[in-house]
Amino acid sequence: MILSIETSTKICSVALHNKEALLAETTLHVDKSHSEKLAILIKDLLSYADISSKELIAVAVAAGPGSYTGLRIGVSSAKGLCYALGIPLIAVNTLEAMASGIRKTISEDVFLCPMLDARRMEVYCLLADKDLTILQPSSAKVIEEGSFSKELSEHKILFFGNGASKCKPLLGNNENAIFIEDESISAVNVGEVALRKYQEQQFEDLAYFEPEYLKEFKAINPKNLFS
């Protein structure tokens, strides 16, 4: 039994897998609900599935990139559960989980480019082939008209996620650029990747693990709001 948590964006999602089988999942599409609802979702999910927390063998968490606040809430909750239950923590890159989820819905031989909005014309993204081999690792990228020009000249790329729509005006004129609305943000996808990592014993240090922010957090000075 692996419990998975996804809080990288405004979506708050938890899922429970028994090996490859999905037993239960709950997703809230409510902004800023993570701190109030995550613990309740986890408790209710285990209750509905008639599973005791003592039956869990690991907790998986979407480790970013994404929302600073969301990631901290998800990772802190996952760490707390792992510490209390004496079980390992599995960290899953949010973009890799998105790619894993979307590839189940496509039949074409395309590269996958999940995108998360990082404000203005910047996105968090990676590039992977259909087998989920990483071609370009996670990064914070400012999208311009020439972005992905080499890759698009050689191969079709599927752009998706909540950062893809703002990039369409710059990249959408290329016939090899494909855009879809599906974000594929779900703890279900985190759990699918987590099983492979569990089998390979890829666990995190509870004391030192931190989310993958990619960018430093910069607090806004209230005085600047009125200058």
C-alpha positions as CSV (number, residue, x, y, z in Angstrom):
1,M,0.0,0.0,0.0
2,I,1.4,3.3,-1.1
3,L,-0.3,6.6,-0.2
4,S,0.5,9.4,-2.7
5,I,0.1,13.2,-2.2
6,E,0.0,15.9,-4.9
7,T,-0.1,19.6,-3.9
8,S,2.1,21.2,-6.5
9,T,-0.6,23.5,-7.9
10,K,-4.0,24.7,-6.7
11,I,-5.2,21.0,-7.1
12,C,-5.0,19.0,-3.9
13,S,-5.0,15.3,-4.6
14,V,-4.4,12.0,-2.7
15,A,-4.4,8.4,-3.9
16,L,-4.0,4.9,-2.6
17,H,-2.4,2.1,-4.6
18,N,-2.0,-1.6,-3.8
19,K,0.9,-2.4,-6.1
20,E,-0.4,-1.4,-9.6
21,A,-4.1,-1.4,-8.5
22,L,-5.6,2.0,-7.7
23,L,-7.9,1.6,-4.6
24,A,-9.1,5.1,-4.1
25,E,-8.3,8.7,-5.0
26,T,-9.7,12.1,-4.1
27,T,-9.0,15.5,-5.8
28,L,-10.1,19.0,-4.9
29,H,-9.9,21.7,-7.5
30,V,-10.2,24.4,-4.9
31,D,-7.4,27.0,-4.7
32,K,-5.6,27.4,-1.3
33,S,-7.4,24.4,0.2
34,H,-4.2,22.4,0.9
35,S,-3.5,23.5,4.5
36,E,-7.2,23.0,5.6
37,K,-8.1,19.9,3.6
38,L,-5.1,17.7,3.0
39,A,-5.1,15.9,6.4
40,I,-8.9,15.4,6.1
41,L,-8.6,14.0,2.6
42,I,-5.9,11.5,3.7
43,K,-8.0,10.4,6.7
44,D,-11.2,10.0,4.7
45,L,-9.4,8.2,1.9
46,L,-8.0,5.5,4.2
47,S,-11.4,5.2,5.9
48,Y,-13.3,4.8,2.6
49,A,-10.8,2.2,1.4
50,D,-11.0,0.4,4.7
51,I,-7.3,0.6,5.1
52,S,-5.4,1.3,8.3
53,S,-2.4,3.7,8.2
54,K,-0.4,0.8,9.6
55,E,-0.8,-1.1,6.3
56,L,1.1,1.6,4.4
57,I,4.6,0.7,3.2
58,A,5.5,4.1,2.0
59,V,4.2,7.6,1.3
60,A,4.9,9.3,-2.0
61,V,4.8,13.0,-2.6
62,A,5.0,15.3,-5.6
63,A,8.3,17.0,-4.9
64,G,8.0,19.9,-7.4
65,P,8.5,22.1,-9.2
66,G,5.3,24.0,-8.5
67,S,3.8,26.3,-5.8
68,Y,6.1,27.1,-2.9
69,T,3.3,26.9,-0.4
70,G,1.6,23.9,-1.9
71,L,4.9,21.9,-2.0
72,R,5.8,22.7,1.6
73,I,2.4,21.6,2.8
74,G,2.5,18.3,0.8
75,V,6.1,17.5,1.8
76,S,5.6,18.4,5.4
77,S,2.5,16.2,5.6
78,A,4.3,13.3,3.9
79,K,7.3,13.6,6.2
80,G,5.1,13.6,9.3
81,L,3.3,10.4,8.2
82,C,6.5,8.6,7.3
83,Y,8.1,9.6,10.7
84,A,5.0,8.5,12.7
85,L,4.6,5.2,10.9
86,G,8.3,4.4,10.4
87,I,8.0,4.0,6.6
88,P,10.1,5.5,3.7
89,L,9.4,8.7,1.8
90,I,9.3,8.6,-2.0
91,A,9.8,11.9,-3.9
92,V,8.3,12.1,-7.4
93,N,9.1,15.0,-9.8
94,T,5.8,16.7,-10.5
95,L,6.5,17.1,-14.2
96,E,7.6,13.4,-14.6
97,A,4.3,12.4,-12.9
98,M,2.4,14.6,-15.4
99,A,4.2,13.0,-18.3
100,S,3.5,9.5,-17.0
101,G,-0.2,10.4,-16.8
102,I,-0.6,11.9,-20.2
103,R,1.2,9.2,-22.1
104,K,-1.6,6.8,-21.3
105,T,-4.0,8.9,-23.4
106,I,-1.9,9.3,-26.6
107,S,-1.0,6.9,-29.4
108,E,1.3,9.1,-31.5
109,D,5.1,9.1,-31.3
110,V,5.5,12.5,-29.7
111,F,7.9,14.1,-27.2
112,L,6.1,15.2,-24.0
113,C,6.5,18.6,-22.5
114,P,4.6,19.2,-19.3
115,M,4.4,22.9,-18.4
116,L,3.6,24.5,-15.0
117,D,2.9,28.3,-14.9
118,A,5.8,30.1,-13.2
119,R,4.3,33.6,-13.9
120,R,4.9,36.0,-16.8
121,M,6.3,34.1,-19.8
122,E,8.2,31.6,-17.6
123,V,7.2,28.0,-17.1
124,Y,8.6,25.0,-15.2
125,C,9.0,22.3,-17.8
126,L,10.9,19.2,-19.0
127,L,11.1,17.3,-22.2
128,A,10.7,13.5,-22.4
129,D,10.1,10.9,-25.1
130,K,7.1,8.6,-25.0
131,D,9.0,6.1,-23.0
132,L,9.6,8.8,-20.3
133,T,13.3,9.0,-21.0
134,I,14.2,12.5,-20.0
135,L,15.7,14.5,-22.9
136,Q,15.8,17.9,-21.0
137,P,15.6,17.9,-17.2
138,S,13.2,20.1,-15.2
139,S,14.0,23.8,-15.5
140,A,12.5,27.2,-15.2
141,K,12.3,28.4,-18.8
142,V,11.3,31.8,-20.3
143,I,9.4,30.9,-23.4
144,E,10.2,32.9,-26.6
145,E,9.4,32.4,-30.3
146,G,12.6,30.4,-30.8
147,S,12.1,28.1,-27.8
148,F,12.3,24.4,-28.7
149,S,13.1,25.3,-32.3
150,K,15.6,22.5,-32.8
151,E,13.4,19.9,-31.2
152,L,10.3,21.0,-33.2
153,S,12.2,20.9,-36.4
154,E,12.8,17.2,-35.9
155,H,9.9,15.9,-33.9
156,K,6.3,16.5,-32.8
157,I,6.0,17.8,-29.2
158,L,2.9,17.6,-27.0
159,F,2.7,20.7,-24.7
160,F,0.3,20.4,-21.8
161,G,-0.3,21.6,-18.2
162,N,-1.4,24.9,-16.8
163,G,1.5,26.8,-18.3
164,A,1.0,25.6,-21.9
165,S,-1.8,27.8,-23.0
166,K,0.2,31.1,-22.6
167,C,2.9,29.5,-24.7
168,K,0.6,28.6,-27.6
169,P,0.7,32.1,-29.3
170,L,4.5,31.8,-29.5
171,L,4.9,28.1,-30.4
172,G,1.6,27.2,-31.9
173,N,2.4,28.2,-35.5
174,N,4.8,25.3,-35.8
175,E,3.1,22.3,-37.3
176,N,4.9,20.0,-35.0
177,A,3.6,21.8,-31.8
178,I,0.6,20.1,-30.3
179,F,-1.3,21.8,-27.4
180,I,-4.0,20.1,-25.2
181,E,-5.9,21.3,-22.2
182,D,-5.3,18.2,-20.0
183,E,-3.1,19.1,-17.0
184,S,-2.7,15.5,-15.8
185,I,-2.1,16.8,-12.2
186,S,-3.1,13.9,-9.9
187,A,-1.8,11.9,-7.0
188,V,-2.8,8.9,-9.1
189,N,0.1,9.6,-11.5
190,V,2.5,10.2,-8.6
191,G,1.6,6.8,-7.2
192,E,2.3,5.1,-10.5
193,V,5.8,6.5,-10.6
194,A,6.3,5.9,-6.9
195,L,5.8,2.1,-7.3
196,R,8.8,1.9,-9.7
197,K,10.9,4.0,-7.3
198,Y,9.8,1.8,-4.3
199,Q,10.9,-1.3,-6.2
200,E,14.3,0.3,-6.8
201,Q,14.5,1.4,-3.2
202,Q,14.8,5.1,-4.1
203,F,13.9,6.7,-0.8
204,E,14.5,10.2,0.7
205,D,16.2,11.3,3.9
206,L,13.3,12.5,6.1
207,A,15.5,15.0,7.9
208,Y,17.1,16.7,4.9
209,F,14.7,16.3,2.0
210,E,13.4,19.5,0.5
211,P,11.0,20.1,-2.5
212,E,12.4,20.9,-5.9
213,Y,11.6,24.6,-6.1
214,L,13.9,25.4,-9.1
215,K,13.7,29.1,-8.3
216,E,14.4,30.9,-5.0
217,F,11.5,32.2,-3.1
218,K,11.3,36.0,-3.0
219,A,9.0,37.7,-0.5
220,I,7.2,40.8,-1.7
221,N,7.9,43.9,0.3
222,P,4.5,45.5,1.2
223,K,6.0,48.9,0.6
224,N,6.6,48.0,-3.1
225,L,2.9,47.4,-3.6
226,F,2.2,51.2,-3.3
227,S,5.3,52.6,-4.9
